[in-house]
Amino acid sequence: MKRREHLGSLELLVLLAVMRAGRNASGIPIAREVEQGSGRDVALGSVYTALARLEQKGLVVSELGEPRRAAVGEPRRIFG
């Protein structure tokens, strides 16, 4: 029998935020969406952890996007 995996409250909020933010949403806009939608402060690290769990469960996908500034920084991870 397959083990059933449940989503935690933050995972649910993050999943809803990804859906609301639409395609090409990165961590910071997703965190803002969670904060606005739930009225609670959330650490950016917690959002990325929840996104990783959701990706492992097959509920979101990610890809590397363009860096914010062409000359500086690593590519952003985009979720959808």
CORZICOR-V522995 format. One record per residue. N is the residue number from 1. RES is the residue in one small letter. SS is DSSP state (helix for helix, strand for strand, loop for the rest). PHI is phi in whole degrees, 0 to 359 (none if undefined). BURIAL is 1 if it has 24 or more other C-alpha atoms within 12 Angstrom, else 0. Layout:
# CORZICOR-V522995
n: [N;N]
res: [RES;RES]
ss: [SS;SS]
phi: [PHI;PHI]
burial: [BURIAL;BURIAL]
This chain:
# CORZICOR-V522995
n: [1;2;3;4;5;6;7;8;9;10;11;12;13;14;15;16;17;18;19;20;21;22;23;24;25;26;27;28;29;30;31;32;33;34;35;36;37;38;39;40;41;42;43;44;45;46;47;48;49;50;51;52;53;54;55;56;57;58;59;60;61;62;63;64;65;66;67;68;69;70;71;72;73;74;75;76;77;78;79;80]
res: [m;k;r;r;e;h;l;g;s;l;e;l;l;v;l;l;a;v;m;r;a;g;r;n;a;s;g;i;p;i;a;r;e;v;e;q;g;s;g;r;d;v;a;l;g;s;v;y;t;a;l;a;r;l;e;q;k;g;l;v;v;s;e;l;g;e;p;r;r;a;a;v;g;e;p;r;r;i;f;g]
ss: [loop;loop;loop;loop;loop;loop;loop;loop;helix;helix;helix;helix;helix;helix;helix;helix;helix;helix;helix;helix;helix;loop;loop;loop;strand;loop;helix;helix;helix;helix;helix;helix;helix;helix;helix;helix;helix;helix;loop;loop;loop;loop;loop;helix;helix;helix;helix;helix;helix;helix;helix;helix;helix;helix;helix;helix;loop;loop;loop;loop;loop;strand;strand;strand;loop;loop;loop;loop;strand;loop;loop;strand;loop;loop;loop;loop;strand;strand;strand;loop]
phi: [none;287;287;275;253;259;263;283;296;293;299;296;297;293;299;296;296;297;296;288;289;82;292;66;270;254;302;293;298;293;298;299;297;299;296;293;286;257;76;238;287;220;285;301;299;293;294;295;295;296;297;297;296;296;291;299;277;80;265;224;235;224;209;277;255;282;297;298;246;301;270;231;94;270;298;280;270;254;247;196]
burial: [0;0;0;0;0;0;0;0;0;1;1;0;1;1;1;1;1;1;0;0;1;0;0;1;1;1;1;1;1;1;1;1;1;1;0;0;0;0;0;0;0;1;0;0;0;0;1;1;0;1;1;1;1;1;0;0;0;0;0;1;1;1;0;0;0;0;0;0;0;0;0;0;0;0;0;0;1;1;1;1]
